[in-house]
Amino acid sequence: MRAVRPLNWTECGVEAQRWWETGPPGVDERRAVVIWLRDLGKVAWWIAEGERTLALGFVESLNPPSEELLEQARRSAAQRWWEIYT
């Protein structure tokens, strides 16, 4: 397995909701987002370019996710990012 270069993540939030993203929303550049969807019991990640979704994935998390689980989701998004990019 090859090493995956990490992406630069920024933590964002509104009230009790937190998420992490690699770029600002509403731009045409590629960006990745990781968020815990409490009602679905999943930490979801996706990669988008403008309005188009390029990849989507998740890890199960019925309880608030640990930092390790969030990092797992960020690594999965980064791996897919570089697979798409190269």
MIDOSE-1310 file (N, C-alpha, C; in nm, 2 decimals, decimal comma, always signed):
residues 86
mrav	+0,08/-0,12/+0,00/+0,00/+0,00/+0,00/+0,09/+0,12/+0,00; +0,06/+0,22/-0,09/+0,14/+0,34/-0,10/+0,10/+0,44/+0,01; +0,19/+0,53/+0,05/+0,16/+0,63/+0,14/+0,07/+0,73/+0,08; -0,03/+0,78/+0,15/-0,12/+0,88/+0,10/-0,08/+1,02/+0,16
rpln	-0,06/+1,11/+0,07/-0,03/+1,25/+0,11/-0,15/+1,31/+0,18; -0,13/+1,37/+0,30/-0,25/+1,42/+0,37/-0,30/+1,55/+0,30; -0,42/+1,58/+0,32/-0,48/+1,70/+0,28/-0,48/+1,80/+0,39; -0,49/+1,93/+0,36/-0,50/+2,03/+0,47/-0,64/+2,06/+0,50
wtec	-0,68/+2,02/+0,62/-0,82/+2,03/+0,67/-0,84/+2,15/+0,76; -0,96/+2,21/+0,74/-1,00/+2,32/+0,83/-1,12/+2,28/+0,90; -1,12/+2,30/+1,04/-1,24/+2,26/+1,12/-1,34/+2,38/+1,11; -1,47/+2,35/+1,08/-1,57/+2,45/+1,07/-1,68/+2,41/+1,17
gvea	-1,78/+2,50/+1,19/-1,89/+2,46/+1,28/-1,99/+2,57/+1,29; -2,11/+2,52/+1,32/-2,23/+2,61/+1,35/-2,30/+2,54/+1,46; -2,31/+2,62/+1,57/-2,37/+2,57/+1,70/-2,30/+2,44/+1,74; -2,37/+2,32/+1,75/-2,31/+2,20/+1,80/-2,26/+2,12/+1,68
qrww	-2,28/+2,16/+1,56/-2,24/+2,08/+1,44/-2,10/+2,12/+1,40; -2,01/+2,02/+1,38/-1,87/+2,04/+1,34/-1,85/+1,96/+1,21; -1,76/+2,01/+1,12/-1,72/+1,94/+1,00/-1,58/+1,99/+0,97; -1,52/+1,92/+0,88/-1,38/+1,95/+0,83/-1,39/+1,96/+0,68
etgp	-1,32/+2,06/+0,62/-1,32/+2,07/+0,48/-1,18/+2,12/+0,43; -1,15/+2,09/+0,30/-1,02/+2,13/+0,25/-1,03/+2,26/+0,17; -1,15/+2,31/+0,15/-1,16/+2,44/+0,07/-1,29/+2,50/+0,10; -1,31/+2,63/+0,06/-1,43/+2,70/+0,08/-1,55/+2,64/+0,00
pgvd	-1,67/+2,64/+0,05/-1,79/+2,60/-0,03/-1,82/+2,70/-0,14; -1,88/+2,65/-0,24/-1,93/+2,74/-0,35/-1,82/+2,78/-0,45; -1,71/+2,71/-0,45/-1,61/+2,74/-0,55/-1,60/+2,62/-0,65; -1,54/+2,65/-0,76/-1,54/+2,54/-0,86/-1,42/+2,45/-0,84
erra	-1,33/+2,48/-0,75/-1,22/+2,40/-0,72/-1,26/+2,27/-0,65; -1,17/+2,17/-0,66/-1,20/+2,04/-0,59/-1,19/+2,07/-0,44; -1,28/+2,01/-0,36/-1,27/+2,02/-0,21/-1,32/+1,89/-0,16; -1,28/+1,86/-0,03/-1,33/+1,74/+0,04/-1,39/+1,79/+0,17
vviw	-1,49/+1,71/+0,21/-1,56/+1,74/+0,34/-1,58/+1,62/+0,42; -1,56/+1,63/+0,55/-1,59/+1,52/+0,64/-1,69/+1,57/+0,75; -1,80/+1,50/+0,78/-1,90/+1,54/+0,87/-1,96/+1,42/+0,94; -1,99/+1,43/+1,07/-2,07/+1,33/+1,14/-2,22/+1,35/+1,12
lrdl	-2,29/+1,25/+1,06/-2,43/+1,26/+1,04/-2,50/+1,18/+1,15; -2,52/+1,25/+1,26/-2,57/+1,18/+1,38/-2,69/+1,09/+1,36; -2,79/+1,14/+1,28/-2,92/+1,07/+1,26/-2,90/+0,94/+1,17; -2,79/+0,94/+1,10/-2,76/+0,82/+1,01/-2,66/+0,73/+1,08
gkva	-2,59/+0,78/+1,18/-2,49/+0,70/+1,25/-2,37/+0,68/+1,17; -2,33/+0,78/+1,09/-2,21/+0,77/+1,00/-2,13/+0,89/+1,00; -2,00/+0,88/+0,98/-1,91/+0,99/+0,95/-1,90/+0,98/+0,80; -1,95/+1,08/+0,73/-1,95/+1,08/+0,59/-1,84/+1,17/+0,53
wwia	-1,78/+1,13/+0,42/-1,69/+1,21/+0,35/-1,72/+1,22/+0,20; -1,69/+1,33/+0,14/-1,71/+1,34/+0,00/-1,61/+1,43/-0,06; -1,60/+1,42/-0,19/-1,51/+1,50/-0,27/-1,59/+1,56/-0,38; -1,59/+1,69/-0,39/-1,67/+1,76/-0,49/-1,58/+1,86/-0,57
eger	-1,63/+1,88/-0,69/-1,57/+1,98/-0,78/-1,68/+2,07/-0,83; -1,69/+2,19/-0,77/-1,81/+2,27/-0,80/-1,93/+2,20/-0,75; -2,03/+2,18/-0,83/-2,16/+2,12/-0,79/-2,15/+1,97/-0,81; -2,04/+1,92/-0,87/-2,04/+1,77/-0,90/-1,96/+1,69/-0,79
tlal	-2,03/+1,59/-0,75/-1,97/+1,50/-0,65/-1,88/+1,40/-0,72; -1,75/+1,39/-0,68/-1,66/+1,29/-0,75/-1,65/+1,16/-0,67; -1,66/+1,17/-0,54/-1,65/+1,04/-0,46/-1,72/+1,07/-0,33; -1,77/+0,96/-0,27/-1,85/+0,96/-0,15/-1,82/+0,83/-0,07
gfve	-1,81/+0,85/+0,06/-1,78/+0,73/+0,15/-1,82/+0,76/+0,29; -1,81/+0,66/+0,38/-1,85/+0,68/+0,52/-1,79/+0,57/+0,60; -1,78/+0,60/+0,73/-1,75/+0,50/+0,83/-1,86/+0,50/+0,94; -1,89/+0,39/+0,99/-2,00/+0,38/+1,09/-1,96/+0,45/+1,22
slnp	-2,06/+0,52/+1,28/-2,04/+0,59/+1,41/-2,17/+0,63/+1,47; -2,23/+0,53/+1,55/-2,35/+0,56/+1,62/-2,34/+0,66/+1,73; -2,22/+0,67/+1,79/-2,19/+0,76/+1,90/-2,10/+0,87/+1,84; -2,09/+0,99/+1,91/-2,00/+1,09/+1,87/-1,86/+1,03/+1,83
psee	-1,81/+1,06/+1,72/-1,69/+0,99/+1,67/-1,57/+1,04/+1,75; -1,48/+0,95/+1,77/-1,35/+0,98/+1,83/-1,26/+1,05/+1,73; -1,15/+1,11/+1,78/-1,06/+1,18/+1,69/-1,00/+1,07/+1,59; -0,98/+0,95/+1,64/-0,92/+0,84/+1,56/-1,01/+0,81/+1,44
lleq	-1,14/+0,80/+1,47/-1,24/+0,77/+1,37/-1,25/+0,88/+1,26; -1,25/+1,01/+1,31/-1,25/+1,12/+1,22/-1,13/+1,12/+1,13; -1,01/+1,09/+1,19/-0,89/+1,08/+1,11/-0,90/+0,97/+1,01; -0,96/+0,86/+1,04/-0,98/+0,75/+0,95/-1,06/+0,80/+0,83
arrs	-1,17/+0,87/+0,85/-1,25/+0,93/+0,74/-1,17/+1,03/+0,66; -1,09/+1,11/+0,72/-1,00/+1,21/+0,65/-0,90/+1,13/+0,56; -0,84/+1,03/+0,62/-0,74/+0,95/+0,54/-0,81/+0,88/+0,42; -0,93/+0,83/+0,44/-1,01/+0,77/+0,33/-1,03/+0,87/+0,22
aaqr	-1,07/+0,99/+0,26/-1,10/+1,10/+0,16/-0,97/+1,13/+0,09; -0,86/+1,15/+0,16/-0,73/+1,18/+0,10/-0,69/+1,07/+0,00; -0,70/+0,95/+0,04/-0,66/+0,84/-0,05/-0,74/+0,85/-0,18; -0,87/+0,87/-0,17/-0,95/+0,87/-0,29/-0,92/+1,00/-0,37
wwei	-0,89/+1,11/-0,30/-0,86/+1,24/-0,37/-0,74/+1,21/-0,46; -0,63/+1,15/-0,40/-0,51/+1,13/-0,48/-0,53/+1,02/-0,59; -0,62/+0,93/-0,57/-0,65/+0,83/-0,68/-0,72/+0,90/-0,79; -0,81/+0,99/-0,76/-0,88/+1,07/-0,87/-0,78/+1,16/-0,94
yt	-0,69/+1,23/-0,86/-0,60/+1,33/-0,91/-0,50/+1,27/-1,00; -0,45/+1,15/-0,97/-0,34/+1,09/-1,05/-0,39/+0,99/-1,16
